[in-house]
Amino acid sequence: MRPILSAIDLPPVWLLAHLALAWAISFIPLKLFGAAGVCFGSVLLGLGVTLMAAAIWAMSRARTTVIPRRDPAALVTSGVFGYSRNPIYLADTMILTGAILWWDAALALPLVAVFAWIIQTRFIKDEEARLTAGFGPEFDLWAQRVHRWFGRK
């Protein structure tokens, strides 16, 4: 991959691109969610930002990277990581969904699935391979207990 493309191939860039597309779609005059969309959208946005902050805080306490494609220094399995192996990506997805509801952009809802697929194929699989290589059985035990997106097994 070209250096400039690899420099911008990051989850926040993908999130911003999907948010921009959802915002543009919001100008199509098909409004389905109304006040409920603003309410649920704002709740999802708030929860997403809170979840992201909690995950970043936990990773910084463990002195490990939040930057994809870098080797982690520690395996964080407590706090929000006890319920999601990818709380930052879950938070990104919640933020995108919340914005779509807030903007009443029903036609943009498929972007959530597209975004989740991109994140899973471009980032999560590589990160899980790095965690397996770096932490072996410890990662395997955690992966057996906690779902990739959300929930305990």
ROZAZA-953231 format. One record per atom (N, C-alpha, C, CB): x, y, z; residue in one letter. Coordinates in Angstrom, 1 decimal. Last residue first. Glycine has a CB too. Layout:
BEGIN
DRENKE    east   north      up  type
DRENKE       X       Y       Z     a
...
***
This chain:
BEGIN
DRENKE    east   north      up  type
DRENKE   -19.5   -14.8    26.9     k
DRENKE   -19.9   -16.2    26.5     k
DRENKE   -20.3   -17.0    27.6     k
DRENKE   -18.8   -16.8    25.6     k
DRENKE   -20.5   -11.5    27.1     r
DRENKE   -19.7   -12.5    27.6     r
DRENKE   -20.3   -13.9    27.1     r
DRENKE   -19.7   -12.5    29.2     r
DRENKE   -20.5    -8.8    24.7     g
DRENKE   -21.1    -9.8    25.5     g
DRENKE   -20.1   -10.9    25.9     g
DRENKE   -22.2   -10.5    24.7     g
DRENKE   -19.7    -7.7    21.4     f
DRENKE   -20.2    -7.4    22.8     f
DRENKE   -20.8    -8.6    23.4     f
DRENKE   -21.3    -6.3    22.6     f
DRENKE   -17.6    -8.4    19.5     w
DRENKE   -18.3    -7.1    19.5     w
DRENKE   -18.8    -6.8    20.9     w
DRENKE   -19.4    -7.1    18.4     w
DRENKE   -16.4   -10.9    20.3     r
DRENKE   -15.7    -9.9    19.5     r
DRENKE   -16.3    -8.5    19.6     r
DRENKE   -15.6   -10.3    18.0     r
DRENKE   -17.1   -12.0    23.6     h
DRENKE   -17.4   -11.9    22.2     h
DRENKE   -16.6   -10.8    21.6     h
DRENKE   -18.9   -11.6    22.0     h
DRENKE   -15.1   -13.7    26.0     v
DRENKE   -15.7   -12.4    25.6     v
DRENKE   -15.9   -12.4    24.1     v
DRENKE   -14.8   -11.2    26.0     v
DRENKE   -14.0   -16.2    26.4     r
DRENKE   -14.9   -15.7    27.4     r
DRENKE   -15.7   -14.5    26.9     r
DRENKE   -14.1   -15.3    28.6     r
DRENKE   -12.3   -16.8    24.4     q
DRENKE   -13.3   -17.8    24.7     q
DRENKE   -14.4   -17.2    25.6     q
DRENKE   -12.7   -19.0    25.3     q
DRENKE   -10.6   -14.6    24.5     a
DRENKE   -11.5   -14.7    23.3     a
DRENKE   -12.6   -15.8    23.5     a
DRENKE   -10.7   -15.1    22.1     a
DRENKE    -9.2   -15.3    26.8     w
DRENKE   -10.1   -14.1    26.8     w
DRENKE   -11.1   -14.2    25.7     w
DRENKE    -9.2   -12.8    26.7     w
DRENKE    -7.9   -17.6    25.9     l
DRENKE    -8.8   -17.7    27.0     l
DRENKE    -9.8   -16.5    27.1     l
DRENKE    -8.1   -17.8    28.4     l
DRENKE    -6.3   -16.4    23.8     d
DRENKE    -7.3   -17.5    23.5     d
DRENKE    -8.3   -17.6    24.6     d
DRENKE    -6.6   -18.8    23.3     d
DRENKE    -4.6   -14.7    25.3     f
DRENKE    -5.6   -14.2    24.4     f
DRENKE    -6.7   -15.2    24.1     f
DRENKE    -4.9   -13.7    23.1     f
DRENKE    -3.2   -16.8    26.7     e
DRENKE    -3.9   -15.7    27.4     e
DRENKE    -5.0   -15.0    26.5     e
DRENKE    -2.9   -14.6    28.0     e
DRENKE    -2.0   -18.3    24.6     p
DRENKE    -3.1   -18.8    25.4     p
DRENKE    -3.9   -17.8    26.2     p
DRENKE    -2.6   -19.9    26.3     p
DRENKE    -0.7   -15.5    23.0     g
DRENKE    -1.0   -16.9    22.9     g
DRENKE    -2.2   -17.3    23.7     g
DRENKE     0.1   -17.7    23.3     g
DRENKE     0.4   -12.9    22.8     f
DRENKE    -0.1   -13.4    24.1     f
DRENKE    -0.6   -14.8    24.1     f
DRENKE    -1.2   -12.5    24.6     f
DRENKE     1.3   -12.4    20.2     g
DRENKE     2.0   -11.8    21.4     g
DRENKE     1.6   -12.4    22.7     g
DRENKE     1.7   -10.4    21.4     g
DRENKE    -0.3   -13.9    18.5     a
DRENKE     1.2   -14.0    18.4     a
DRENKE     1.8   -13.5    19.7     a
DRENKE     1.7   -13.3    17.2     a
DRENKE    -2.8   -12.9    19.3     t
DRENKE    -2.5   -14.3    19.4     t
DRENKE    -1.0   -14.6    19.4     t
DRENKE    -3.1   -15.1    18.2     t
DRENKE    -2.5   -10.2    18.6     l
DRENKE    -2.7   -10.6    20.0     l
DRENKE    -2.4   -12.1    20.2     l
DRENKE    -4.1   -10.3    20.5     l
DRENKE    -2.2   -10.4    15.9     r
DRENKE    -1.1    -9.8    16.7     r
DRENKE    -1.2   -10.2    18.1     r
DRENKE    -1.1    -8.3    16.6     r
DRENKE    -4.7   -11.4    15.2     a
DRENKE    -3.5   -12.2    14.9     a
DRENKE    -2.3   -11.7    15.7     a
DRENKE    -3.2   -12.1    13.4     a
DRENKE    -6.3    -9.3    16.1     e
DRENKE    -6.4   -10.6    16.8     e
DRENKE    -5.2   -11.5    16.4     e
DRENKE    -7.7   -11.3    16.4     e
DRENKE    -5.5    -7.4    14.2     e
DRENKE    -5.2    -7.2    15.6     e
DRENKE    -5.3    -8.5    16.4     e
DRENKE    -6.2    -6.1    16.2     e
DRENKE    -6.5    -8.5    11.8     d
DRENKE    -5.0    -8.3    12.0     d
DRENKE    -4.7    -8.1    13.5     d
DRENKE    -4.6    -7.1    11.2     d
DRENKE    -9.2    -8.4    12.4     k
DRENKE    -8.6    -9.7    12.1     k
DRENKE    -7.1    -9.6    12.3     k
DRENKE    -8.9   -10.2    10.7     k
DRENKE    -9.7    -5.6    12.7     i
DRENKE    -9.9    -6.6    13.8     i
DRENKE    -9.1    -7.9    13.6     i
DRENKE   -11.3    -6.9    14.0     i
DRENKE    -9.1    -4.3    10.1     f
DRENKE    -8.4    -4.0    11.4     f
DRENKE    -8.5    -5.2    12.4     f
DRENKE    -8.9    -2.8    12.0     f
DRENKE   -10.4    -5.1     7.8     r
DRENKE    -9.2    -4.3     7.7     r
DRENKE    -8.4    -4.2     9.0     r
DRENKE    -9.5    -3.0     7.2     r
DRENKE   -12.7    -6.6     8.7     t
DRENKE   -11.8    -7.2     7.7     t
DRENKE   -10.4    -6.4     7.7     t
DRENKE   -12.4    -7.2     6.4     t
DRENKE   -13.9    -4.9    10.6     q
DRENKE   -13.6    -6.3    11.0     q
DRENKE   -12.6    -6.9    10.0     q
DRENKE   -14.9    -7.2    10.9     q
DRENKE   -14.2    -2.5     9.3     i
DRENKE   -13.4    -2.5    10.5     i
DRENKE   -13.0    -4.0    10.8     i
DRENKE   -14.2    -2.0    11.7     i
DRENKE   -15.9    -3.3     7.2     i
DRENKE   -14.6    -2.8     6.9     i
DRENKE   -13.7    -2.9     8.1     i
DRENKE   -14.7    -1.3     6.4     i
DRENKE   -18.2    -4.2     8.7     w
DRENKE   -17.5    -5.1     7.8     w
DRENKE   -16.1    -4.6     7.5     w
DRENKE   -18.3    -5.4     6.5     w
DRENKE   -19.0    -1.7     9.8     a
DRENKE   -18.6    -2.9    10.7     a
DRENKE   -17.8    -3.9     9.9     a
DRENKE   -19.8    -3.5    11.3     a
DRENKE   -19.6    -0.3     7.5     f
DRENKE   -18.6     0.2     8.4     f
DRENKE   -18.1    -1.0     9.2     f
DRENKE   -19.1     1.3     9.3     f
DRENKE   -21.8    -1.8     6.6     v
DRENKE   -20.6    -1.6     5.7     v
DRENKE   -19.4    -1.2     6.6     v
DRENKE   -20.8    -0.6     4.6     v
DRENKE   -23.6    -1.4     8.6     a
DRENKE   -23.1    -2.8     8.3     a
DRENKE   -21.8    -2.7     7.5     a
DRENKE   -24.2    -3.6     7.6     a
DRENKE   -23.9     1.3     8.4     v
DRENKE   -23.5     0.8     9.7     v
DRENKE   -22.9    -0.6     9.4     v
DRENKE   -24.6     0.7    10.7     v
DRENKE   -25.0     1.8     6.0     l
DRENKE   -23.6     2.2     6.2     l
DRENKE   -23.1     1.6     7.5     l
DRENKE   -23.5     3.7     6.2     l
DRENKE   -27.7     1.2     6.1     p
DRENKE   -26.8     0.2     5.6     p
DRENKE   -25.3     0.5     5.8     p
DRENKE   -27.1    -0.1     4.2     p
DRENKE   -28.7     3.8     7.0     l
DRENKE   -28.5     2.7     8.0     l
DRENKE   -27.7     1.6     7.4     l
DRENKE   -29.9     2.2     8.3     l
DRENKE   -29.3     5.8     5.3     a
DRENKE   -27.9     5.6     5.6     a
DRENKE   -27.7     4.5     6.5     a
DRENKE   -27.3     6.9     6.2     a
DRENKE   -32.0     6.1     5.1     l
DRENKE   -31.4     5.5     4.0     l
DRENKE   -29.9     5.2     4.2     l
DRENKE   -31.5     6.3     2.7     l
DRENKE   -32.6     7.5     7.5     a
DRENKE   -32.9     6.1     7.4     a
DRENKE   -32.2     5.4     6.2     a
DRENKE   -34.4     5.9     7.3     a
DRENKE   -31.6     9.9     9.0     a
DRENKE   -31.1     9.5     7.7     a
DRENKE   -31.3     8.0     7.5     a
DRENKE   -29.6     9.8     7.5     a
DRENKE   -31.8    11.6    11.2     d
DRENKE   -33.0    11.1    10.5     d
DRENKE   -32.7    10.6     9.1     d
DRENKE   -34.2    12.1    10.5     d
DRENKE   -29.7    12.4    12.7     w
DRENKE   -30.0    13.1    11.4     w
DRENKE   -31.2    12.7    10.7     w
DRENKE   -28.7    13.0    10.5     w
DRENKE   -30.0    10.5    14.7     w
DRENKE   -30.1    11.9    15.0     w
DRENKE   -30.4    12.7    13.8     w
DRENKE   -28.8    12.5    15.7     w
DRENKE   -29.4     8.1    13.3     l
DRENKE   -30.7     8.3    13.9     l
DRENKE   -31.0     9.8    14.2     l
DRENKE   -30.8     7.5    15.2     l
DRENKE   -26.7     8.7    12.6     i
DRENKE   -27.7     8.4    11.5     i
DRENKE   -29.1     8.6    12.1     i
DRENKE   -27.6     7.0    11.0     i
DRENKE   -25.5     9.0    15.1     a
DRENKE   -25.6    10.1    14.2     a
DRENKE   -26.6     9.9    13.1     a
DRENKE   -24.2    10.4    13.5     a
DRENKE   -25.8     6.3    16.0     g
DRENKE   -26.4     7.5    16.7     g
DRENKE   -26.6     8.7    15.8     g
DRENKE   -25.7     7.8    18.0     g
DRENKE   -24.2     4.9    14.2     t
DRENKE   -25.6     4.7    14.3     t
DRENKE   -26.4     5.8    15.0     t
DRENKE   -25.9     3.4    15.1     t
DRENKE   -21.7     6.1    14.8     l
DRENKE   -22.2     6.2    13.5     l
DRENKE   -23.8     6.0    13.5     l
DRENKE   -21.6     5.2    12.6     l
DRENKE   -21.5     5.4    17.6     i
DRENKE   -21.5     6.8    17.2     i
DRENKE   -22.1     7.0    15.8     i
DRENKE   -20.0     7.4    17.2     i
DRENKE   -21.5     2.6    17.4     m
DRENKE   -22.5     3.3    18.1     m
DRENKE   -22.6     4.8    17.7     m
DRENKE   -22.3     3.1    19.6     m
DRENKE   -19.1     2.3    16.0     t
DRENKE   -20.3     1.8    15.4     t
DRENKE   -21.5     2.5    16.1     t
DRENKE   -20.4     0.3    15.5     t
DRENKE   -17.3     3.2    17.9     d
DRENKE   -17.3     3.9    16.6     d
DRENKE   -18.7     3.5    15.9     d
DRENKE   -16.2     3.4    15.7     d
DRENKE   -17.7     1.3    19.9     a
DRENKE   -18.1     2.7    20.2     a
DRENKE   -18.2     3.5    18.8     a
DRENKE   -17.0     3.4    21.1     a
DRENKE   -16.7    -0.9    18.7     l
DRENKE   -18.1    -0.9    19.1     l
DRENKE   -18.5     0.5    19.3     l
DRENKE   -18.3    -1.8    20.3     l
DRENKE   -14.0     0.0    18.6     y
DRENKE   -14.8    -0.2    17.3     y
DRENKE   -16.3    -0.3    17.6     y
DRENKE   -14.3    -1.5    16.6     y
DRENKE   -13.6     0.0    21.3     i
DRENKE   -13.4     1.2    20.6     i
DRENKE   -14.1     1.1    19.3     i
DRENKE   -11.9     1.6    20.3     i
DRENKE   -14.0    -2.7    22.2     p
DRENKE   -14.9    -1.6    22.6     p
DRENKE   -14.7    -0.3    21.9     p
DRENKE   -14.7    -1.3    24.1     p
DRENKE   -13.4    -5.5    21.4     n
DRENKE   -13.2    -4.3    20.6     n
DRENKE   -14.1    -3.2    21.0     n
DRENKE   -13.4    -4.7    19.1     n
DRENKE   -14.2    -7.4    23.1     r
DRENKE   -12.8    -7.5    22.7     r
DRENKE   -12.4    -6.2    21.9     r
DRENKE   -12.5    -8.7    22.0     r
DRENKE   -16.3    -6.6    25.8     s
DRENKE   -16.1    -6.5    24.3     s
DRENKE   -14.6    -6.6    24.1     s
DRENKE   -16.7    -5.1    23.8     s
DRENKE   -16.3    -7.1    28.5     y
DRENKE   -17.6    -7.2    27.8     y
DRENKE   -17.5    -7.1    26.3     y
DRENKE   -18.5    -6.2    28.3     y
DRENKE   -13.8    -6.6    29.4     g
DRENKE   -14.5    -7.8    29.9     g
DRENKE   -15.8    -8.0    29.3     g
DRENKE   -14.7    -7.6    31.4     g
DRENKE   -13.2    -4.1    28.5     f
DRENKE   -12.7    -5.2    27.7     f
DRENKE   -13.2    -6.6    28.3     f
DRENKE   -11.2    -5.2    27.7     f
DRENKE   -14.1    -2.4    30.5     v
DRENKE   -15.0    -2.6    29.3     v
DRENKE   -14.5    -3.7    28.4     v
DRENKE   -15.0    -1.3    28.5     v
DRENKE   -12.4    -4.3    32.9     g
DRENKE   -13.2    -3.1    32.6     g
DRENKE   -14.1    -3.4    31.4     g
DRENKE   -12.3    -1.9    32.3     g
DRENKE    -9.8    -6.4    31.4     s
DRENKE   -10.7    -6.0    32.4     s
DRENKE   -11.5    -4.7    32.0     s
DRENKE    -9.9    -5.8    33.7     s
DRENKE    -7.9    -7.0    29.5     t
DRENKE    -9.1    -7.9    29.6     t
DRENKE   -10.1    -7.5    30.6     t
DRENKE    -8.6    -9.3    29.8     t
DRENKE    -5.3    -6.2    27.5     v
DRENKE    -6.2    -5.6    28.5     v
DRENKE    -7.5    -6.4    28.4     v
DRENKE    -6.5    -4.1    28.1     v
DRENKE    -2.1    -7.0    27.2     l
DRENKE    -3.4    -7.5    26.8     l
DRENKE    -4.4    -7.0    27.9     l
DRENKE    -3.4    -9.1    26.7     l
DRENKE     0.6    -4.8    26.1     a
DRENKE    -0.2    -5.5    27.1     a
DRENKE    -1.5    -6.0    26.6     a
DRENKE    -0.4    -4.6    28.4     a
DRENKE     1.6    -3.8    23.9     a
DRENKE     2.6    -4.1    24.9     a
DRENKE     1.9    -4.9    26.1     a
DRENKE     3.1    -2.8    25.5     a
DRENKE     0.9    -4.6    20.4     p
DRENKE     0.5    -4.2    21.8     p
DRENKE     1.5    -4.6    22.8     p
DRENKE    -0.9    -4.9    22.1     p
DRENKE     2.2    -3.3    17.5     d
DRENKE     2.2    -4.4    18.4     d
DRENKE     1.9    -3.9    19.8     d
DRENKE     3.6    -5.1    18.4     d
DRENKE     0.0    -1.7    15.3     r
DRENKE     1.2    -1.6    16.1     r
DRENKE     1.1    -2.8    17.1     r
DRENKE     1.3    -0.3    16.9     r
DRENKE    -2.4    -1.8    14.0     r
DRENKE    -1.2    -2.3    13.2     r
DRENKE     0.1    -2.0    14.0     r
DRENKE    -1.1    -1.6    11.9     r
DRENKE    -4.0     1.0    15.6     p
DRENKE    -4.0    -0.3    14.9     p
DRENKE    -2.7    -0.5    14.1     p
DRENKE    -5.2    -0.3    13.9     p
DRENKE    -3.3     2.4    18.7     i
DRENKE    -3.1     2.6    17.2     i
DRENKE    -3.1     1.2    16.5     i
DRENKE    -1.7     3.3    16.9     i
DRENKE    -3.2     2.3    21.3     v
DRENKE    -4.5     2.2    20.7     v
DRENKE    -4.5     2.4    19.2     v
DRENKE    -5.4     3.4    21.3     v
DRENKE    -0.8     0.4    23.1     t
DRENKE    -1.2     1.3    22.1     t
DRENKE    -2.6     1.1    21.7     t
DRENKE    -0.3     1.0    20.8     t
DRENKE    -0.4     0.4    26.7     t
DRENKE    -0.4    -0.2    25.4     t
DRENKE    -1.0     0.7    24.4     t
DRENKE    -1.1    -1.6    25.5     t
DRENKE    -0.5     0.9    29.5     r
DRENKE     0.6     1.4    28.7     r
DRENKE     0.8     0.6    27.4     r
DRENKE     1.9     1.3    29.5     r
DRENKE    -2.7     0.6    31.0     a
DRENKE    -1.9    -0.6    30.7     a
DRENKE    -0.7    -0.3    29.9     a
DRENKE    -2.7    -1.7    30.0     a
DRENKE    -3.8     3.1    30.8     r
DRENKE    -3.3     2.6    32.1     r
DRENKE    -2.4     1.4    32.0     r
DRENKE    -4.5     2.3    33.0     r
DRENKE    -4.5     3.1    28.1     s
DRENKE    -3.4     3.9    28.5     s
DRENKE    -2.9     3.5    29.9     s
DRENKE    -3.8     5.4    28.5     s
DRENKE    -6.6     1.2    28.2     m
DRENKE    -5.4     0.9    27.4     m
DRENKE    -4.2     1.8    27.8     m
DRENKE    -5.7     1.1    25.9     m
DRENKE    -8.4     2.6    29.8     a
DRENKE    -7.9     1.3    30.2     a
DRENKE    -6.6     1.0    29.5     a
DRENKE    -9.0     0.2    30.0     a
DRENKE    -8.8     4.9    28.1     w
DRENKE    -8.3     5.1    29.5     w
DRENKE    -7.7     3.8    30.0     w
DRENKE    -9.4     5.6    30.5     w
DRENKE   -10.0     3.7    25.9     i
DRENKE    -8.7     4.4    25.8     i
DRENKE    -8.1     4.6    27.1     i
DRENKE    -8.9     5.8    25.1     i
DRENKE   -12.4     2.8    27.2     a
DRENKE   -11.5     1.9    26.5     a
DRENKE   -10.1     2.5    26.4     a
DRENKE   -12.0     1.4    25.2     a
DRENKE   -13.6     5.2    28.0     a
DRENKE   -13.3     4.1    29.0     a
DRENKE   -12.2     3.2    28.4     a
DRENKE   -14.5     3.4    29.4     a
DRENKE   -14.0     6.5    25.5     a
DRENKE   -13.1     7.1    26.6     a
DRENKE   -12.7     6.0    27.6     a
DRENKE   -13.8     8.2    27.2     a
DRENKE   -15.8     4.7    24.3     m
DRENKE   -14.5     4.9    23.7     m
DRENKE   -13.5     5.5    24.8     m
DRENKE   -14.6     5.9    22.5     m
DRENKE   -18.0     5.0    26.1     l
DRENKE   -17.3     3.7    25.9     l
DRENKE   -15.9     3.8    25.3     l
DRENKE   -18.2     2.8    25.0     l
DRENKE   -18.6     7.7    25.6     t
DRENKE   -18.2     7.2    27.0     t
DRENKE   -17.5     5.9    26.9     t
DRENKE   -19.5     7.1    27.9     t
DRENKE   -19.3     7.6    22.9     v
DRENKE   -18.2     8.5    23.4     v
DRENKE   -17.7     8.0    24.7     v
DRENKE   -18.6    10.0    23.4     v
DRENKE   -21.5     5.9    23.1     g
DRENKE   -20.4     5.6    22.2     g
DRENKE   -19.1     6.4    22.7     g
DRENKE   -20.7     5.9    20.8     g
DRENKE   -23.3     7.2    24.7     l
DRENKE   -22.8     5.9    25.2     l
DRENKE   -21.5     5.6    24.4     l
DRENKE   -23.8     4.8    25.0     l
DRENKE   -23.8     9.5    23.0     g
DRENKE   -23.2     9.6    24.4     g
DRENKE   -22.6     8.3    24.9     g
DRENKE   -24.3    10.1    25.3     g
DRENKE   -24.9     8.2    20.8     l
DRENKE   -23.7     9.0    20.7     l
DRENKE   -23.0     9.2    22.0     l
DRENKE   -24.1    10.4    20.1     l
DRENKE   -27.2     7.0    22.0     l
DRENKE   -26.1     6.2    21.4     l
DRENKE   -24.8     6.9    21.2     l
DRENKE   -26.6     5.7    20.0     l
DRENKE   -28.6     9.3    22.8     v
DRENKE   -28.2     8.3    23.8     v
DRENKE   -27.0     7.5    23.2     v
DRENKE   -29.4     7.5    24.2     v
DRENKE   -29.0    10.5    20.3     s
DRENKE   -28.2    11.2    21.3     s
DRENKE   -27.7    10.3    22.4     s
DRENKE   -28.9    12.4    21.9     s
DRENKE   -30.7     8.6    19.2     g
DRENKE   -29.4     8.9    18.6     g
DRENKE   -28.5     9.6    19.5     g
DRENKE   -29.6     9.8    17.4     g
DRENKE   -33.0     8.7    20.8     f
DRENKE   -32.1     7.5    20.7     f
DRENKE   -30.8     7.7    20.2     f
DRENKE   -32.8     6.4    19.9     f
DRENKE   -33.7    11.4    20.2     c
DRENKE   -33.5    10.9    21.5     c
DRENKE   -32.6     9.7    21.5     c
DRENKE   -34.9    10.5    22.1     c
DRENKE   -33.8    11.5    17.4     v
DRENKE   -33.0    12.5    18.1     v
DRENKE   -32.7    12.0    19.5     v
DRENKE   -33.6    13.9    18.2     v
DRENKE   -35.8     9.5    17.0     g
DRENKE   -34.4     9.4    16.4     g
DRENKE   -33.4    10.3    17.1     g
DRENKE   -34.4     9.7    14.9     g
DRENKE   -38.0    10.7    18.1     a
DRENKE   -37.4     9.4    18.7     a
DRENKE   -36.0     9.2    18.2     a
DRENKE   -38.3     8.2    18.4     a
DRENKE   -38.5    12.8    16.4     a
DRENKE   -38.0    13.1    17.8     a
DRENKE   -37.4    11.8    18.4     a
DRENKE   -39.1    13.7    18.6     a
DRENKE   -37.9    11.0    13.4     g
DRENKE   -38.4    12.2    14.1     g
DRENKE   -37.7    12.4    15.4     g
DRENKE   -39.9    12.0    14.3     g
DRENKE   -37.6     8.8    11.6     f
DRENKE   -37.4     8.7    13.0     f
DRENKE   -37.9     9.8    13.9     f
DRENKE   -35.9     8.5    13.2     f
DRENKE   -38.0     9.3     8.9     l
DRENKE   -38.8     8.2     9.5     l
DRENKE   -38.7     8.3    11.0     l
DRENKE   -38.3     6.9     9.0     l
DRENKE   -37.9    11.1     6.0     k
DRENKE   -37.8    11.2     7.4     k
DRENKE   -38.7    10.2     8.1     k
DRENKE   -38.1    12.7     7.9     k
DRENKE   -36.5    11.9     3.2     l
DRENKE   -37.3    10.7     3.7     l
DRENKE   -37.0    10.7     5.2     l
DRENKE   -36.8     9.4     3.0     l
DRENKE   -35.1    13.8     1.4     p
DRENKE   -36.3    14.1     2.2     p
DRENKE   -37.2    12.9     2.6     p
DRENKE   -37.2    15.1     1.5     p
DRENKE   -31.7    13.8     1.9     i
DRENKE   -32.8    13.2     1.1     i
DRENKE   -34.0    13.3     2.0     i
DRENKE   -32.4    11.7     0.8     i
DRENKE   -29.9    14.6     3.8     f
DRENKE   -30.6    15.7     3.0     f
DRENKE   -31.7    15.1     2.1     f
DRENKE   -29.6    16.5     2.3     f
DRENKE   -28.6    12.4     4.7     s
DRENKE   -29.7    13.0     5.6     s
DRENKE   -30.4    14.1     4.9     s
DRENKE   -29.1    13.5     6.8     s
DRENKE   -26.5    11.9     3.0     i
DRENKE   -27.7    11.2     2.8     i
DRENKE   -28.9    11.8     3.6     i
DRENKE   -27.6     9.7     3.1     i
DRENKE   -24.6    13.5     4.3     a
DRENKE   -25.1    13.9     3.0     a
DRENKE   -26.4    13.2     2.6     a
DRENKE   -24.0    13.5     1.9     a
DRENKE   -24.3    12.0     6.7     w
DRENKE   -24.8    13.4     6.7     w
DRENKE   -25.3    13.8     5.4     w
DRENKE   -23.7    14.3     7.2     w
DRENKE   -23.2     9.7     5.6     a
DRENKE   -24.5     9.6     6.3     a
DRENKE   -25.1    11.0     6.4     a
DRENKE   -24.4     9.0     7.7     a
DRENKE   -20.8    10.7     4.7     l
DRENKE   -21.7    10.1     3.7     l
DRENKE   -23.1    10.1     4.3     l
DRENKE   -21.3     8.7     3.3     l
DRENKE   -19.6    11.4     7.1     a
DRENKE   -19.9    12.4     6.1     a
DRENKE   -20.9    11.9     5.1     a
DRENKE   -18.5    12.8     5.4     a
DRENKE   -19.5     8.9     8.4     l
DRENKE   -20.3    10.0     9.0     l
DRENKE   -20.6    11.1     7.9     l
DRENKE   -19.6    10.7    10.2     l
DRENKE   -17.7     7.7     6.8     h
DRENKE   -19.1     7.1     6.8     h
DRENKE   -20.0     8.2     7.5     h
DRENKE   -19.1     5.8     7.7     h
DRENKE   -15.4     9.3     7.2     a
DRENKE   -16.0     9.1     5.9     a
DRENKE   -17.4     8.6     5.9     a
DRENKE   -15.1     8.1     5.1     a
DRENKE   -15.1     8.9    10.0     l
DRENKE   -15.4    10.2     9.5     l
DRENKE   -16.0    10.1     8.1     l
DRENKE   -14.2    11.1     9.5     l
DRENKE   -14.5     6.1    10.0     l
DRENKE   -15.6     6.6    10.7     l
DRENKE   -16.0     8.0    10.1     l
DRENKE   -15.4     6.7    12.2     l
DRENKE   -12.1     6.1     8.5     w
DRENKE   -13.2     5.4     8.0     w
DRENKE   -14.5     5.9     8.7     w
DRENKE   -13.0     3.9     8.2     w
DRENKE   -10.6     7.6    10.3     v
DRENKE   -10.8     8.1     9.0     v
DRENKE   -12.0     7.4     8.3     v
DRENKE    -9.5     7.9     8.1     v
DRENKE   -10.5     5.9    12.6     p
DRENKE   -11.2     7.2    12.7     p
DRENKE   -11.5     7.8    11.3     p
DRENKE   -10.4     8.2    13.5     p
DRENKE    -9.1     3.6    11.5     p
DRENKE   -10.5     3.5    11.8     p
DRENKE   -11.2     4.9    12.0     p
DRENKE   -10.7     2.8    13.1     p
DRENKE    -7.0     4.3     8.6     l
DRENKE    -7.2     4.2    10.1     l
DRENKE    -8.7     4.2    10.4     l
DRENKE    -6.4     5.3    10.8     l
DRENKE    -5.3     5.0     6.3     d
DRENKE    -6.2     3.8     6.5     d
DRENKE    -6.2     3.5     7.9     d
DRENKE    -5.6     2.6     5.7     d
DRENKE    -3.6     7.1     6.1     i
DRENKE    -5.0     7.5     6.3     i
DRENKE    -5.9     6.3     6.4     i
DRENKE    -5.5     8.3     5.2     i
DRENKE    -1.2     5.7     5.7     a
DRENKE    -1.2     6.8     6.7     a
DRENKE    -2.7     7.2     7.1     a
DRENKE    -0.4     8.0     6.3     a
DRENKE    -1.6     4.2     3.5     s
DRENKE    -1.5     3.5     4.7     s
DRENKE    -1.6     4.5     5.9     s
DRENKE    -0.2     2.8     4.8     s
DRENKE    -1.6     6.3     1.5     l
DRENKE    -2.8     5.5     1.8     l
DRENKE    -2.8     4.8     3.1     l
DRENKE    -3.1     4.5     0.7     l
DRENKE     1.0     7.2     1.7     i
DRENKE    -0.1     8.1     2.0     i
DRENKE    -1.4     7.4     2.3     i
DRENKE    -0.3     9.1     0.8     i
DRENKE     2.5     4.8     0.9     p
DRENKE     2.6     5.4     2.2     p
DRENKE     1.5     6.4     2.6     p
DRENKE     3.9     6.2     2.3     p
DRENKE     0.5     2.2    -0.7     r
DRENKE     1.3     3.5    -0.8     r
DRENKE     1.3     4.1     0.6     r
DRENKE     0.7     4.4    -1.8     r
DRENKE     0.8    -1.2     0.0     m
DRENKE     0.0     0.0     0.0     m
DRENKE     0.9     1.2     0.0     m
DRENKE    -1.0     0.0     1.2     m
***
